[in-house]
Amino acid sequence: MTVSKTPGNTLAAQRRKARHYGMQALYQWYMAEAPLNQIEAEFRADYDFDHVDSDYFNALLHEVPARVDELEEAFTPLLDRKLEELDPIERTLLRMGTWELAHRIDVPYKVAINEAVSLAKKFGATDSHKYINGVLDKLARELRRVEVAADQSAGA
């Protein structure tokens, strides 16, 4: 993928937009149980994808649902309530954040957590960002043990 250097069009900005659209699309899939291909077609028709990492959006949209049981199994032991009691936005963001931590080693764990927290602040309930941060931070210590330890020993 070619990334131009215009302001707001860095790879990080394109990924952020892909996560934003991905969260909305995965929420729609979770709530409406619509087919993924239909959701993807609607998003591509309704939203401007010029400054979006389309490959990342596509990976989120198709890989998270394909691995939903595995992802939920990873974060459920860290919850303070039953999985079914999670707000749909929280559940969607935990699925996404867990997918990034478990399957996107190219994304630093801090970025995965911060992006999920940012989306929770925008779309979630009042304190959901704190909850998302706590769960994903604990999960990162399990899934990215070496990376977290390196950050801690470097004083990051």
Secondary structure, 3 states (H helix, E strand, C coil): CCCCCCCCCCHHHHHHHHHHHHHHHHHHHHHHCCCHHHHHHHHHHHCCCCCCCHHHHHHHHHHHHHCHHHHHHHHHHHCCCCHHHCCHHHHHHHHHHHHHHHHCCCCCHHHHHHHHHHHHHHHCCCCHHHHHHHHHHHHHHHHCHHHHHHHHHCCC
